[in-house]
């Protein structure tokens, strides 16, 4: 089982997901959030919280598969994000442009 | 007089209940200010609530939040007091006298009943009792579940219902190695159940189970999922519900049901039938359960507000055991307002209310606050909201210092309460893990209080012997 954050998170980072993570497995850089697969318990609590549907669980669609490796590689080297933060400036416009 | 929240006068909070909501409330409190002291009270000798006794034994990953709770428990300012029942051993008023505020996170300890004739027949059970039994909860240790018949019925279609189906469907080899309680493993290994029938009153678009849990029913060693393709015909309102973007999870579950319906005829020893639009109206049997009468339903109403309406057509289904799994329910705490209709402590944003007024110093989080919905992580967000309410109320708190659990010591002594500290629990935990190793399990739980206390007594004897030597 795998749960991953994908491209829709870029320049959004609404961080609603981190508030419901039972194990604090989200990490972030300037661009987006990533899930540490070593810590994530695949409970799926975060998935429906994301306003731009950036989070996928198994079965992960083929066009999102590359994010499995990206999450696994980046998350452990970034600081954890454990509580909700303000989204990026322009996140609402980005959300609209993504069709949400 | 030192201000509240200083080293000399820490903000003293009691948390009643040690499940996810309790630990996440403790986490949020211990994060905010330097001088907070949290004392957590638990009626059992073991912490972690439904993560220990609700999450299925074959879902070990979902128990990993326990590592987070262990870290919270190791924080300075946190103490655990197990084996003490608030509302019985210690009253809420006595607790309030020793703390600036009390947060109830005691969950939903009972379940909803069907309220139909025959519900009390032998063989008719609450799913929650079965779950407690196979998870080694001391309250359910001596329950008897007769699995000598061929058909088991599960009423309800949430994830607890799916857990019950899966545990009944698994072979002994599939269960072996999990932390399932030994007494339950022995009974399940001898189970004669062949047909497991999970029944929902509404249709496949309204079922509450989630698709990963549902999908698991399709990958068991000796059980086939059975779905009648005709049950997947949806009315216009249900199609609209599934098409709604916010309902994507239900759409995925529906796709899994379609895959199940498209499977070839079952070949395995057991079958798990997933059936819709039926409501039990009577349980029948002479002395013990022999069958359930099912009323067929149709859906009426607008999309997202459809209700099951009886068609008048009934069918009798033979079964020897039945589990109702139609929801957990909170239990009243003596001395605290209670909404009996909803089974929760009434509150606004986590502040306990009594009618229109707020009860100062009392807070709630988790299932006893919002009802039995959501999963483990939902309680983290919920507890943060409650703690935010508490912190916003700080200016109204009486700033006089409170003694915390030290102020209760005389009562503990007078009432012969044998407290279990977190250090005590760690000894019990280590003993469970040692017991499990021998059996190739991650742990073998102690299922009786006296066995847990026995571990502590024998360790005390051993250390006394060491000192004497």
Interface residues (C-beta under 8 A of the other chain):
Chain A: X1 X19 X20 X21 X22 X23 X24 X39 X41 X42 X43 X44 X45 X46 X47 X48 X53 X57 X58 X83
Chain B: X20 X61 X62 X64 X65 X67 X68 X210 X212 X246 X248 X249 X374 X375 X376 X377 X378 X379 X380 X381 X384
